[in-house]
Amino acid sequence: MTKANAKQKYEMGQMVEWTSQANGNVRTKIGIVVRVLRPHYSAENVSEDYGTKSRGQRNHESYVVCVPNPDKAEFFWPRVSQLKPATRYLPLVLAKKAEKDIKVFAPPQ
């Protein structure tokens, strides 16, 4: 963890962002913290519970983040050193289009 983020804590429902790279593509992801994990929580449990491709464990508090898209929600277990409070807000709908009970997360006032 970098010194800048070493003491940064996030709460359930907080919007965060981070930049990731895969296959030569760099993307900034914006999502909502949906679970706070204790130190040494097993990646196998995170993978099983949320369908992430996580491995190993982290020796510090970490977070599962939901990044919604129009078809389904995706869950990530990003490195805490990469997380920061979201600097912009995107309207996020956490439900499939066909569902009647749609939950919308509004920006903080």
Secondary structure, DSSP 8 states (H G I E B T S, - for coil): --TTTTT----TT-EEEEEEEETTEEEEEEEEEEEEE-TT-BHHHHHHHH-----SB-SS-EEEEEEE-SS-EEEE---GGG-EE-SS---EE-S-TT-SS--EE----
